[in-house]
Amino acid sequence: MTAAQRQTRATVADELCREAYAASSGPVAGVALVAVGGYGRGELAPHSDLDVVLVHEDDVEIGELGSTLWYPLWDSGRRLDHSVRSMGEMLDAAADLRVALGLLDARHLAGDPGLSLRLRTTMLADWRRQARTRLPDLKAMTHKRHEVTGELAHASVPDVKESEGGLRDASVLKAIEASWLVDASTPALEAARLMLLDVRDEVQDLAGRPSDRIAPEMWAPLAERLGLAGAEAAQRHVRSLGRRIGHLSRLAWRRTDAVTGRSASDKGRRTPALSRVAPGIALSRGEVVLDKGTSPGDDPTLLLRAAAEAASRDAVLAPTTAARLVREGAELPVPWPASARNALVRLLASGPGLLPVWETLDEIDGIETFLPEWEQIRLLPHASAIHRFTVDRHVVETCAAAGSLIRTVRRPDLLLVAALLHDIGKGSLQDHSVAGEPMARKIVTRMGFTDLDAEVVASLVRWHLLLANLATTRDPDDPATTAELLTHVPDAASLELLRALTEADSRAASAAAWTTWRASLIDRLVSNAGHALGAELTHDLPPTSLPVPDVVRRDAGAVAVDISPHEVGATVTVIAADRVGLLADVAGGLAAMRVPVHAARAWAQVDAEGEWGVSAWEVSDAYLDPAIVRERIRRVVEGTQRMPDLPARRDDELPPIVEVRPDASRASLVLEIRTSDRPGVVHRVLTTLAGLGLTVASAHVSTLGPQAVDVFYVQEVGGVRPTEERAAAAAHAVRTALGG
């Protein structure tokens, strides 16, 4: 669908409104029917409302016109958003920002054209007169909408109208432009807005209703309608439009803030003052520009240095300046000079100032001048549901998170470059860590780092998921786990870099990907590996054992429950006398309460008075009652608690994977289970193992998006490692129990 089709829909609607006005005997003077909002702009989508206002002079009585006019429109089947107001009432109504924005696009339909023209000019004049006080309110309203709808470039189900970077933001930019305070409208904005209107039209046509949200299943048919190669191409196209509008919106608001906050002494200046901040670079009204007399072709490092200055000062990198540097700047030599490397590291370490500057570089195709491999991951959707951003934005967020960790490592420059390149292999047919390793080595060498530094960064890219995987799916205290880690991370410096990169990567993925729970597991493994290397690497580790409550020591059947709320839920800690099936009973109690378990760890403690089973469960409910949890566990032990049925596996769902890892531990059978996450999985597995007379020395339960990855260290009663036959029988029994 195109602008011509939208105009045709508007023309048909205009004729319908004029006929209705004439049929209602509407006067030709003192009264006018006007279109506002999207209809006023002549941009009707297939299922848009007709947003109209019947306006009249204050001294004109319109009688029954306001009632009779709407009936022909309703009878036509059109959706109608209508109101009747006098000119005086229009000014009062414009106190509402939403009404004021709609009236900026007022367009005459029928009646008195002079009145329609006066309404439009009055509204524009009023908007300009009050712009300095109204724009801050508009910014707050826009920000609140963004918090609810997310970003069009990254939301899993984006709204092409309301999301940040959507059509609503494009309209807001036009309103900023109408204030005459800031030049917010550009050819790039208008081109993106028109293409996004085409997308919205197809979305509404596909949905068959006035919906602007793109559900996951709509990407493929949307691609076909837009003439694109497939669902991924459609995502990249739509998200690139959203990113462009979002970037222009953020830039416009930065400039608006600068104008409204400008000092009285600066308001009268015809030319902005330049303040030199680095060789060839100056600051003007909060924007980094070229200094007087600077020639872009004389210094190949100028773009990176200007970007670093802007980001470190949390200032705007002027788009016209950046575009000129890309267009006229000299090509970076290979290898890079030290000043270019330093500028890149400074840019990546700039924290909150990084993202807006990086977006500016992306919009003017500046990143490809120093990192041509960026195009492979640009706007690439993540396959994992745990990620909240596209791959390229996730990388930038990882760099920002790594910037806050540079004091924890000896080579912060390598940490930041590894953060930039850790997902550079995505978009290929290979595992991205494997594909990214040689790419990272080549890029870092091109940047002028030493061969040794290039190997360190390449290794970090290859193994950036290793630490999180081992800590959450293996026993961090098992020597075999430490040995596996040290096979790929041979020295303390690399270990601390990997630990920092793991945290930065997790924090950038989502809030749920880095919790106190996960950090404690990773830090324990890092500490154990550090001790093996003869280095002290600690990160506020929790105690290796927990105090056993007196009630548990006195009563062999007692269960102690403690609940500690935290930022994303709570940790439920359960301690009782150790026995076969204890862990299954605890899992059953939580399953009976239908409490989602995101992660869990269980272990045995031994002291002079006995053996104790300890388990800690990460749950999303921070308001659980310990007494109720204890009661549910007691009912499970007694057999009086009805357990929820494990839902049957769907036909389109992958079967569960249950594997024995013979080399993962010398003391235990390690059983690794990967299956779709659903209520009761952990309880079903543990009950099956207990039914075979097997005990669980430790358990490591982790939920990654829709998948559960659970690892159990299993022993015979008495701490003996099960035989191969028993291991095979256990794997088969668990697979059967899960419906495999």
N, C-alpha and C positions, 0 to 999 in steps of 0.2 A: 504494500500500500504506500501511496506517495502523497506529497503535499497537494497535488492536483485533486486527488480523491478526497482529501480532507476538505479542500475548498468546495468541492462539489457537494459534499454533505452539508457544509455550512450554507451554501447557496440554496439548497432545497429547504433547509430549516428556515432561512430568512424569508423565503416566499410563503412558507406556511404561517410564519408569525405575521407577515403583512396582511395575508388574507384573513387571519383571525382578527386582527386589529380593524380591518375594514368592515368585516361582518359584525363587529361589535359597535360600529358607528363611532370609532375613536376620532376625536377632534384633530384638526391639523395644526392647531396653535395651543400653546400652554400645556400640552401633554405629549410625552414621547415614550416609546417602547425602545429600550436599549439592551443590547447583549453585553455581558460582562464576563470576566475570566477567560477560560479557554475558548468559549463560544465567541466572546468579544474579539479574540485574536483570529477567529475563523479556523480553528484547529480542532474540529470535532472528531473524536474517535468513533468507532462503530457503535459503541454503547454509551456515549457521553450524554450527560444531562444537558438540557437547554437552560442555561443560567441567564434569566432575564429580569429586568426591573422596569416597572411602569412608574415613571417619574412625572410629577406635575408641579406647576408653579404653586407657591404657597397660597395664593388667593383664588385658585381654581378648584371648583368642586367637580369631582369626576363621577359622582353618583354610583351607579351599578357597573360601570365599566370594569372596575377591578375584579368583579366576580364573573361577568359574562365573557371576558377576554380569554380566560384560561380553559373554558370548556372545550372549544374546538381543538386546542392543543392536546388536552387530555384524551379526547376522542380519537386523535390521530395515533395514539399509542406511544407518543414520545414521553420520555422521562423529563420532568419539569422541576426546576428550582426557581421559584418566583417570589417577588415581593412588590409592594406598592408603597411609594414614599414621595413626600413633597421634597423640594430642593433643600429646605431647611432640615428636614429629617435625614436627607442624604449626608449632610455634613456631620450630623450627630452620629449616624451609623458608621461613618468612616473612622470614628474613634476606635473601632474594632480593626485591628491590623489586617485580619483576613478579608474584611469587607473593603478596606482601603486598597489592598493589593488587587482585588478584582476590579475595582472601579478605575484603576489606572489603564485598563484595557477596554473601557466602555466604547461601544460602537453603535451608531444609530441604526434602528430597524424600521420604525414607522412613527408617524405623528410629526411633531415639530422638530425639524433638524437643528434649528437654532438652539433649542433647549438642550438637545443632546450634546451639541458642541460646547455650550456653556457649562454643562455638567462635567464634561471631560477636562476642560481648561481649568475649572474651579478645583477639581480634585487634584490635578497635577500641581497647580500653584500651592494648594494646601500641603501637599506631600513635600514639596521643595522647601516650603517655609518651616515645616516642623522636622525636617530630615535629621538634624543633629540630635534631636531628642527621641525620635521614633526609630532610627536605625539600631540603636542599642537594644531596644525591645524586640525588634525583628530578629536580631542576631540571637537573642536568648530563646525566642520561640523556635528558630531554626535549629539551634543546638539541642533543644529538648526533643524535637522531632527526630533528629539523628540518633539520639540515644535509644529511641524506641525502635526505629526501622533499620538501623545499621547502614553499612555502606553498600551501594550498588555494585562496587567493584569486588566485594568480598562476601556478601551475605549468601548463605546457602539457598535461600528463597528470596531473591531480591525483588523489590518493588520499584518498577521503573519510574514511578511518579514520586513517591514519598521518600525513598531511601536517599541517603547522602550521595550527591552526584546525580540525582534523578531530575525529572522534569520540573518538580517543584523548586529545586535549587536554581535551575535555569531561569525560572520566572522571578525568583528573588533577585538574581543578578540584574535582570532588567529593571527591577524596582530600584536597586542601588544606582544603576545608571540614570534613572529618571530623577534622582535626587540632585544631579549635577555636581555632586561632591567627588565622585570617583568615576574614572573611565573603566567600567567593569565589563562592557560588552566587547567581544572581539570576533573576528571572522571564525576563529577556531570554535568559540562557544556556539555560534549560530549553526555552524556545520554539524557539530555534535548534537545539538538540540534537535535539529531536523531529522537526523538519522535515528535518534532515540524516539521521536514521535512515530517514525515508521515502525520501530520495534513495538511500541505500545499498541499501535493499531493491530498488528498481527497477533499480539498476545490476547487482546480483547476478542478478536475474531476466533482464535483458537479456543478460548474459554467459553465463548458464547454468552458472555455477561460482562458487566463493567468491572472487571478485575485487572489490576496492573501488576500482579505478582507472577513471577515465572517459576512454576513448579519444576522440579528436576526432570520429570518426564516430558516437559514441553520443549527442551532444548533441541532435540533432534527434529521435530516438525518445524520448529521456528527456523532452524538452519535451512531447511528445504525451502521455506517461504522467502527467506532472505537471500537465497542463492549462494549459501555458504557450504563449505565442504562437509561439515558434520556438527555434532553437538558441541565438541570442544571448540571448533571455530566460532560457533555462535556465542559461546560463553566469552571467548576472548574479545569478540567484537562488542558485545553489550557491555562487558566490564571495562573495556578500554574507553568507551564513551562515558561511562560513569566516573572513571578515574579522571578523565579530562575535565568534566564539569565540576567534579569535587575539588580538583586542584585549582581551577580558576575561581571557584567559590571561596576557598580558603585564602587565596591570594587577594581577592577583592576585599574580604573582611579584614585582612591585615592592613590593607591600604586605607580602608574606611576608618579603622581604629586610629591609624596614624594621623588622618585628616582631622577627625573629631577631637583628638588629643593634642593637636599641634599648638605650640605656644603662640601668644599674641604677637611676639616679635617676628615670628617666622611666617605669619599669615600673609604679610604684605609683600614678601619676596617674589620677584618675577621668576628668578631662577633659583633652584635649590642649592643649598650650601653643600660643598664637598669636603669631607674629612678623610684625609689619606690614612689608611690603616695598614697597608702593606705595599711593597713595590708594585706599582701599576694598578693598585686596587684602592677604591675609596668607598666611603659610606655616605649615602644621601637619603635623608628622610626614612631611615630604617631599612634601606635597600643597598645591597652591595653592587657597585657599578665599577666601570673602569675609570681610573684617574685621568686627568687631562693629559693629552699627549701620548697615551699608551697605545701601542700598535699591537693588536692580537697576534700577528704573525711573528713577532720578535721573540716570544717566550712560549714554548710548547707546554709548560707547566701552568700556564695562567688559568685555565679552566678549573683544574683541580684546586689550585690555591684560592681562587675566588669562591669556589664551593665550600672549601674548608673554613674560610673566613666567615661566610654567611652562616654556616651551620654552628660553628663554635660561638658565634654571637647571637644565635637564635634570631637572625635577621633574614630578610627576603633576598634571595639571589634574583636580581632583576631579570625577568625572562628575556627582555630585548638584549641585555648584556650577554646572557648565557647563549642565546641564539647567535649573536655576532661572533662569540668566541668559537662556537662549533663551526660556523660558516667560514671564518677567516683565520682561525687559529692554526698554528703549526702542529704537525703530527709528532707525537711523543717518540723519541728515539728508543731503540731496543738495544740493551736494557735501559730501563728508566733511570734518569738521574735521581740522586738521593732526595732532592727537593720534591719531586713528584711522589715518591714513596711516602715521605713524611706528610705531604698534604693529604694523601689518601687515608693514612692512618689517623690523622687529625680529624678528617671528615667523618670517618667511621666511629670515632670516639666521642662525638659531639652530643650524644644523648638525644634529648627532645628536639634539638635543632636539625637532626639528620633527615627525618622523614620529609618535611616540606622542601628542603633543598634537593633531596634525591628525586622527588616527584618532578621538580622543575627540570632537572637534568634529563629525566625520562621523557618528559613531554617534548623537549626540543632535540631528542635523539642524541643527547650528549654522552650517555653512559657508554654507548657503543664505541666512542672515540678512544676510551681507555680499557673497556671490557667488552669486546665484541661478542663474547659468549653469553652475555646477558640476554640476548634476544631469544635464546632457547627456553628460558624459564619465564620470560615476560608474560604476565597475566595467565600463567599456566595454572589451571585448577588443581587443587590437592585431591588425591584419591582417598585420603583418610579423612573420616568425619571429625576426628579430634582437632583438625586444623581449622582456625577461624579465618585465615587469609589465603589468598592465592600464593603460589610459591615465591614469586619475586617479593611481594610485600612481607611474607614470612621471613625472608632473608634479611630485609632491612630491619624488621623488628628484632631479629636475632642479634644483629650488629648493635642496635640500641641497648639491648639487654646486656650484651657483652661489654659495652662501654662502662657499665656500672660495676664490672667485676675485674677491671684491669689491675687493680691493686692487689689482687689475690694471686697473680702469676708473675713469673720473672720475665716473660717476653710478651707484654701486652700487644705489641704490633702483630705477632704471629696469631694471637687469639682473635684479633679483629679481622685479619685477612682470612683466617679459617672460617669465621662466622659468615663472612661475605661469600665464601665459596663452598660451604658445606653441602648445599643442595644444587650445586651447579650442574650435576649430572642428571637431574630430573628432566623428563621430556624425551629420554632415549628409551630403547627397548631393554637395556640392561638394568640391573639393580643400580639405583642412583649412586650409592656409595662406591660401588665398583667402577662405574662409568666416570664418576667425579674425580677419582684419585689421579689418573694421568692428566686430566684437564687442569686440575689444581696445580700439579707440578709444573706444567707448561706455563700457566698464567703467572705463578709466583716467580719463576725463572725470568719471564719476560719483564716483570716488575723490577728486576735487579737484585732480588734477594740471593743469598748464597745458596749453593747446592744443598748444604745441610739444612738450611731453613726451608727450602723447597720440599725436602723429604719430610720434615716435621709437619708442615701444613698438609701435604698429600696424605700422610698417615692419619692426621686428625680427620680429614674428609672421609677417608676410607672407613674409619672405625668410630665415627661420631655417634652411632647408635649403640655401640658395644656396651658402654658403661651402664646405660639405663636398662638395656636388655638383661645383662647379667644380674644387676642389683634387684630387679623385679621378678626375674624368673629362675633365679638360682639362690642358694643360701649364701649370703655374703660372708658368713663365717667359715664356710667350708674351704679348706686349702686348695681344693681342685678349682674352685671358682676364682680364687686369687691367681692361681697358676695360669688359668686360661686368659685372664686379663693381661697378665704380664707377658704373655706370649706376643701380644700385639702392642703393648705399651712398655717399652724397655727401661725407661728412666723416670725419675721423679719429676723433672721439668715437663715432660710430655704428659705425665699423669695429672699434674695440676692444670695444664692446659685443657686436657680432655674433660676434666671435672667442670671447669668453668664453661666450656663450650656446651656441655650437656645441660647445664642449668639454663644458659641463655637460649638454647634451642627449645627447651621445654617451656620456658616462660613465654616465648614468642608464639608457641603453638596454641595454647589456651590456658585459662586460669586453672583448669582441672589437671593439666599435664605436669604441673610442678607444685607439689604440696609438701607440707612438713613431713608427711609419711614417706613420700618418695625420696625426698632429700636425705632423710635419716638412713634409708637403705643404701643410697649411693655413697654417702659419707662413710658409712661403716666399711663398705667394700674398698673405698679409696684409702681409708686408714689402714686396713689390713694389708693392702698392696704397698702402701708407703712403708709400713714396718718391714715387710719382706725385702724392700729395696734399701732399708736402713735409713729411711727418711721419716720425719714426723709430719704427716699431713692430716690435720684434724679440722673438723668444721662443727664444733659444738655437738659431739656425738651423744646420743642418749645412753643411759646405763645399759650394760650388757645383760643385766638381770633386774627384775622388779621385786620389791619387797612383797612377801606373801602375807596377806592379812591374817590376823589371829583367828578369825572365825573359820577360815579354811583350815588352819592347822588343828583346831579343836575338833572340827566335824568333817569326817572324810567325805560326806556327801554334799557339803556346802559349796556354793559357787559365789565368788566375789565379782561384782561388775562395777566398772568405773567408766564414766562417759565424760570425755573432754572435748567440748566444742572448739572448732577452729574456723579458718577463713572459708572453707568450702564444705563444711559438714561437721563431723565429729569422729573421734577415735573411741571405739568401744573396746575396752580391755577386760578380758575375762581370765580369772585365775581359779584353779581348782586342783584337787588331787589328780595326778595323771592316771589315765586308764585308757584302755582300748575303747574307741568310740566317743571319747570326750569331745573332740573337735567336731565330729559329726553332729553331736547334740547341740553344740553352740550354734553351728551353722543352721541347724534345723529351727532353733528358736528365732533366729533373725529372719529366716525364710518364712516362718509362720506369721511374722509381723509384716511381711512383704517389704522389708527394708533392703533397698539396693546396696550391695556391697561392691565398692569400687576397687578395693585392694585389701589384702589381709596377710598377716604373717603369724606363724605359730611356732613355738619352740618349747623345749623341756628345760626346767631348772632343777638342779639337784643340790640339796644341802643336807645337813646332819639329821634333819627331822623327816626327810622324805623326798619324793619326786613330785614336781608340780607341773601341770600343763598350763602354759601361758599363751594367750592368743590376743592379737590386736587387729581390729576390723575397722577399715575406713568406710564410713557410710555418709550418705548425703543429708540425713536427718540429724540436725543439731539439737533436737528437743526430745530425744528419747528419755524415758524414765528408767533408771537402773532397776527399780523394783519390778517393773513390768517385764524387762528383759530376763531377769532371774526367774520370774514365774513361768515365762514361756519355755526357758531351758528346762525347768523342773518338769513341766508337762511332757516335753519331748522325752526326757529320761524315763518317765513313768509310762509312756506310751499312750497318754490321754490327749495329746495334741494332734489334731488333724493337720497333716502337711499339705501344702498346695501341690496340685499335680504339675509335673513338668510338662509344658506345652509340647505337642508333637512337632517334629521337624517338618518344615514346609518343603514342598516338592522342589522349589527353586533355591533352597538353602543348602550350602555345602555341608557334607557330613562332618561329624566331629573327628578330630585327629588326636589319637592317643598314642604316644611314643615313649619307649624306654630309652633313656640316655645313659648307656653303660659307663661312659668315661667321665660323667659329670661329678661323681662322688665315689670314693673308695669305701665309705662306711654304709651308704644307703643305696637303695634302688631309687633312681630319680625318674619320676613319671611326669611327662609334660603333656598337657591337655590344651587343645585349642578348639573352641566351639563358640557358637553364637551365644551371646549373653542373654540369659533369661532367669527368672526366679527359680531358686532351688537347685541350680547346677552344682554348687559346692557341696550342699547337703547330700545330693544324690551320689557324688563321687566318694565323699568321706564315708557314707553309710555302706557303700559297696566295699570299700577297703576294710572297714571294720568287720563286715560280714565274712571276710576272708581271714580274719584273725590277724590282720596287719595293723601296725601302729604307724602314726605319722610323726616322724621326728621333727620335721618343720614343714611349713606350707607357705607358699608365696603366690597369692592370688592377685591378679591384675586385670582390670577392664580397660581395653583400648578401643574407644568408640563402641561399635556394636559387637566386638569380639572379646571373649574372655580368654586370657592366657594364664593358666594355673599350673604351678609346678609343686609336686609333693615329694618330699624325701621320706621314703617308706622303709620300715624295718620290720623284722619279725619281733615278737615279744621277747624281751631280753636284749634287744639292740643288735641282733644278728642281721647281716645283709641277706635279703632273699636270694634264692637261687634263680638261675635263668628261667627254669620252668615256672617257678612261682611268679616271676616278673611277667612272663608272657601271659599267664593266667590272669593276673591282676589287670593288665592292659586290655585283654579281651573282655573281662567282666565290666570294666568301666566303660569301654566303648559300647557294649551292649546296653548298659544302663542309660547311656545318653542317647540311645536311639540310632547308633551307628550300625 
